[in-house]
Amino acid sequence: MTLIVSTTCENAVDRHVGARIRARRLDLHKTQTQLAKALGVSFQQIQKYEAGQSRLSTSALFIVARALDVCPDYFFDGFEADFAGMQAPRRRRQIIALVRSLGERQG
C-alpha cells in the first residue's frame, strides 16, 4: 500500500503528533531523557520528535504509546487532516484503518 500525501499535510501531522507526545509526557511528569531511554534514542531525538522536526516510524510510535501508557491513536486525537488533496476515497479509508489497527494492537 502506497500513500501519497502532500508535504504540508505530513508536516502538520508530525507537529501534531509531536505536541501530543510532549503533552502526555509532561502529564506523566516524565523527562525527555526517560522517554529517550524507553525508545533507545537520545533526548535530542525526543526533542526533534516533539517539535515535529523528525518523523517517528510506526514501531517507534507504538513504543512511545506504551511508554506513555496510551493507545497509538491518542497521538492523532484532535487532528483534522485536509484529505481533499487525496484523489481516492480508498486512500482515506486506508489511513483510518491503519490508525484504528494501531489502537487495537495496543488495547
Summary of the structure (lengths in Angstrom):
residues: 107
radius of gyration: 14.0
end to end distance: 24.4
largest distance: 42.3
contacts: 285
relative contact order: 0.18
helix: 69%
strand: 0%
